[in-house]
Amino acid sequence: MHQTRSATGSRSRSVLILFGLWFCTQFVGLFSPPLLDDVDGIHMEAAREMALRHDYVTLYVDGIRYLDKPPLPYWLGAFAIQIFGPHDWAVRLTLALASLILALYVYSLGKRVFGERAGFYAACASVTAIGPYIYTRFFIPDIIIALWMTIAADLILRLTTSAENKSRSTPWQVISFALVCTGALLTKGLIGLVFPFGLLLLYLLVTRRLALILRMRPLLGLLTFLLTAVPWHVFAAIQNAASGESKGFLWFYFVNDQINRYLNKRIPHDYNKVPLLLFYALLVVWIMPWGLFLLGAARQWWQTRRPLQLGGARLLFALWAILIVGFFTFSTRQEYYTLPAVPALALLIGAYLSDEETGKLKTLRWARISSVFLFVVGVLVAVVCGYLALASKTPAHGAELYEELSKNPQDYTLSFGHLLDLTTTAFGFFKAPLIGMALSMFFTTGIALWLRLKNRLYWANLSLAIGMCAVIACVHQGLATFYPILGSEPLARSIQRQWHQGDTVVIDGEYSNGSSINFYLREPVYMLNGRVNNLWYGSLYADAPHRFEDDQSFSTLWHSPQRVFFVTHDKERTLKWQQSDGGHIVASSSGKFVLLNHEQ
């Protein structure tokens, strides 16, 4: 009885700590900074228009069909908007809750297969690692895919055990796995199906138990999958049949946006490709600071390995990470495509740290070596950040960050492309987060090392998790400082204050140059010479609304009695409009200007 109460108390304490870590790393950051332009604004606007139209089959952005993405993340976003209103934090909440559910599921899975402490450490790694934080700052579904993969891994272990020990997997296990495949398919497209089902096949193949698939009620699984996955695709194909110059939904969604993207032949080619070695390295970076313990975890697995055909959770989790990295090795790849592998690494790290604490490791040397390396990394980061903070000049009063940046537009298709614009002078704007980062990294890694050397392993790992909350807070402050370069919310608010019924907003260039304006203004926007990339295909439909202007039609609109707000990043164009076309600057923010054709 005492042992049961102790175990219950330990579980309650672990869940409470995990909730606190999630609150500090995810919930606190829901409300700032505002939406980023490009993919963040585009995806949130799709969710807003879904809630507005009550159309849960076809995505629309700025009133134009947006057939690039599957619907589940936007269903969640639209549901949040219907509950809380059309706020950016409401849509972000869906990713934050996915992160919380992921941490709790990682804890549950780790506890079941490795023990309570292993599950706790794995969940700490999942919720405080740098990758899951960064890639829930804008609205992309990869954290949801990470959750689907975690559930799939759990079910694969259950399916295999039941098929071996009970001759057949139970119906609920089969149905649940099929539903996970459907959920992942409706979250990320065909990749969502390839990952969970591919992991099942790979695990059975490596462990030489492929015949077990016949004991897993494949017909029941297939029927469940078809009944749940096919309807949306059928409705989308019917609702978006070929029209005008478009080839319809099926060609664009399956052939062009998924198969051709994998082969790097998608049109339009509005994306970039991360170099392969960097792509591999980033997988470890996204699980930092816990990633350095992978060295000891790999060594432990090698020393205690058993024949592959015997399987086991550690082998499954390793194959999980290998599958995702291997899949993108031969395709287009962005920095965050490895994010769904983070929970697998977190579980392996959690098991290793638990074995260290319970004395199952033959030696503590490798865990301590990892902590020493981590402290060295922490010191290096602290030195670099401290130097940049102290050596850079404090910006003059009224100075703006954009004036000190270089321009590398060829890199902006990468999620971190804008960071390459930073110059030594620009770091003066980041003094506070840089000093905070230097102190946080030094003390977080130093205290964790000191506690580990004192053999207070639980507190060493917990202090690392808590310290990462401070590190992430500094990253968040840095993102808020950089925000005016990445978003247009100040311009949207300024236009909103001056808005009259019948006014028009025109963005200079493509929609992604000011997509957040559409979300905050909640009015259609038009594009000058911007019929490219995100909205190009939807604009080919015969019923697509007029949203694109060329030079001639815009000149006519600009000189008409109608009031026109023109949003541009081009300073020379701004001066020209002022001097020769009667434009009046009514708002500006970080090198972006809003001109009005008629004085108010």
TAZI-V19583 format. One line per field, one symbol per residue. ss: DSSP state (@ for helix, = for strand, . for the rest). psi: psi as a letter, one per 20 degrees, with the letter a starting at -180 (. if undefined). burial: b if it has 16 or more other C-alpha atoms within 10 Angstrom, else e. A space follows every 50 residues. Layout:
ss=???
psi=???
burial=???
This chain:
ss=.@@@@@@@@@@@@@@@@@@@@@@@@@@@@@@.......@@@@@@@@@@@@ @@@......==..==......@@@@@@@@@@@@@...@@@@@@@@@@@@@ @@@@@@@@@@@@@@.@@@@@@@@@@@@@.@@@@@.......@@@@@@@@@ @@@@@@@@@@@@@@@.....@@@@@@@@@@@@@@@@@@.@@@@@@@@@@@ @@@@@@...@@@@@@..@@@@@@@@@@@@@@@@@@@@@@.........@@ @@@@@@@@@@@@.............@@@@@@@@@@@...@@@@@@@@@@@ @@@@...@@@..@@@@@@@@@@@@@@@@@.....@@@@@@@@@@@@@@@@ @@@@@@@@......@@@@@@@@@@@@@@@@@@@@@@@@@@@......... @@@@....@@@.....@@@@@....@@@@@@@@@@@@@@@@@@@@@@@@@ @@@...@@@@@@@@@@@@@@@@@@@@@@@@@@@@@@..@@@@@@@@@@.. ...=====..@@@.@@@@@@@....===....@@@..@@@.......==. @@@@@@@@.....=====..@@@@@@@@@@...======..=====....
psi=ghhghggghggggghgghggggghhgghjhiqraqqrchghghhhggghg hghkojgpqqpkjqpnjhqrighhggghghhhgirmqhhghhhghghhhg hgghhgggghhhhirghghghghgggiiqhghggkjhrnqjhhhhhghhg gggghggggggghghjhqqqghgggghhhgggghgigjbhhhhggghhgg ggghghjlkhiihijklhgggggggghhhggghgghgghlrpqciqjrgg ggggggigghghjkjqpqmkrappqghhgghhghghjqiihiihghgggg hhhjqrphiibrgggghghgggggghgihjaqprhjiihiighghghggg gghghghijhqhqjghhhgghggghgggggggggggghghhqqpqqpiqq ghhjqrpmhijiiqhjhhhiiprhhhihikgghggggggggghghggggg hhhjkmgghghghggghhhgghhggghgghhighhirkghgghgghhjpq pirqpppobrhiikhhggghhkqqqqpolkmrdgjgghiiqhjpqoipqa gghhggghjrippppppqiohghggghggijkqppiqqoljpqpqphpq.
burial=eeeeeeeeeebeebbebbbebbbbbbbebbeebbbbbbbbbbbbbbbbbb beeeebbbbbbbbbbbbbbbbbbbbbbbbbbeeeebbbbbbbbbbbebbb ebbbbbbbbbbebbbbbbbbbbbbbbbbbbbbbbbbbbbbbbbbbbbbbb bbbbbbbbbbebbeeeebbbeebbbbbbbbbbbbbbbbbbbbbbbbbbbb bbbbebbebeebbebbbeeebeebbeeebeebbeebbeebbbeeebebbb ebbeebbbbbbbebebeeeebbeeeeeebbebbbbbbbbbbbbbebbeeb eeeeeeeeeebebbbbbbbbbebbbebbeeebbbbbbbbbbbbbbbbbbb bbbbbbbeeebeebebbbbbbbbbbebbbebbbebbebbeebebbeeeeb bbebbeeeeebbebeeebeebbeebbbbbbbebbbbbbbbbbbbbbbbbb bbbeeebbebbbbbbbbbbbbbbbbbbbbeebbbbbbbbbbbeebeeeee eeebbbbbbbbbbbbbbbbbbbeebbbbbbbbebbbbbbbbeeeeebbbe eeebeebbeeeebbbbbbbeeeebeebbeeebbbbbbbbbebbbbbbbee
